[in-house]
Amino acid sequence: MNIFKGQNLLEFSDRFKTDVDCEEYLSELKDKRTFQCLKCNHKAYQRKVDFSRQCNVCNYIINISS
């Protein structure tokens, strides 16, 4: 990922102080891509507090790591 190119460990750890910082960043990256439910192929979702995504039709939950 070009965003981290040239960063050292101190700069990286300053940006991602906690796991939540990292999860929020990954969630924002995923939100830029088109969502498609793995179970029913629907394209609309709700983002949950834990950054998982829940399909609006079948309520299938996709975790941040998926």
C-alpha positions in Angstrom: 0.0 0.0 0.0 1.5 3.3 -1.1 0.0 5.1 1.9 2.6 3.4 4.2 5.5 3.6 1.8 8.4 5.4 3.4 6.9 5.3 6.9 8.9 3.9 9.7 7.5 1.9 12.7 7.2 5.0 14.8 5.1 6.8 12.2 3.0 3.8 11.6 2.3 3.2 15.4 1.5 6.9 15.8 -1.2 6.6 13.1 -2.6 3.4 14.5 -2.4 3.7 18.3 -5.1 1.2 19.0 -6.7 -1.8 17.3 -9.9 0.3 16.8 -7.8 2.9 14.8 -6.7 0.0 12.5 -10.2 -1.5 12.2 -11.7 1.9 11.3 -9.1 2.5 8.6 -9.8 -1.0 7.1 -13.5 -0.4 7.3 -13.2 2.9 5.4 -11.2 1.1 2.7 -13.9 -1.5 2.4 -16.6 1.2 2.2 -15.0 2.5 -1.0 -15.6 -0.8 -2.7 -19.0 -2.1 -3.9 -20.7 -4.2 -1.2 -22.3 -7.5 -2.1 -23.7 -9.8 0.5 -22.0 -13.2 0.5 -25.2 -14.9 1.3 -27.9 -13.3 -0.9 -25.9 -10.9 -3.2 -27.8 -7.8 -2.1 -25.9 -4.6 -2.4 -27.1 -2.5 0.6 -25.8 -2.8 4.2 -25.6 -1.1 7.5 -22.2 -0.5 9.2 -22.3 -1.7 12.8 -20.4 -0.2 15.8 -17.7 -2.9 15.6 -17.2 -2.0 11.9 -18.8 -5.1 10.6 -21.4 -4.8 7.8 -24.9 -6.3 8.0 -26.9 -6.9 4.9 -30.2 -5.0 4.7 -32.1 -8.0 3.3 -31.0 -11.2 5.0 -29.2 -9.6 8.0 -26.0 -11.6 7.3 -23.1 -10.0 9.1 -19.7 -9.7 7.4 -16.8 -9.0 9.8 -14.1 -6.5 9.1 -11.6 -9.3 8.4 -13.8 -10.8 5.7 
